[in-house]
Amino acid sequence: MPGLKVILLGPPGAGKGTQAARVSDKLGVTRVSSGDLFRGHQQKDTELGRLARSYMERGALVPDEVTIKMLMAWVKDPRQAQGFVIDGFPRTLTQAEALDTELANSGGIDKVLHIHVSDEELIRRLSGRLICRQCQTPFHSEFSPPAEPGKCDNCGGELFQRADDMPEAVLKRIEVYANETKPLVRYYKEKGKLVEINGEGSIEEVGQALIEAIS
């Protein structure tokens, strides 16, 4: 189904990255996340990349203006003319309105798929994440545990839990996401483009629900 322009929304731990890859492959279109854009611009040492880094190094949020410019540059690339999947953008009404303005002459966004997962399940998923200090390989205490507790399968490095994956921090991240996303969900619902997806099934079940919603 080339030509479709799709957004995946969902809280941290909802599986947006995994599902964005599956959906884009199914549709035969490109995909991107805001994290991809930040990393790409910083690796190329662009002006926007340096600007984003200056905020991130201070622990500050990258302003909407910078994120929007990065996304707009990506959307305007001819490679996205046949459609795309965006993972986790927009995060604010300002970003959503800027994206609609940019796409006004090409029909706008076709579908916004909101992956819903309960707070309890999100905490279970995120608070079990472990990272290798040496090679950064991710593990999960429940879903993908290392062969030897506390030790990386790949390099033997020590596994640790990031501060923002502690249960208290995870709950705060969920609350922040919910507060900033409520107006966004309402915005797309009023436009008739929002579809709610139950994100608590298997990867295959959630993926199938997403494809059916698009179809």
Summary of the structure (lengths in Angstrom):
residues: 215
radius of gyration: 18.0
end to end distance: 8.5
largest distance: 55.2
contacts: 648
relative contact order: 0.18
helix: 50%
strand: 17%
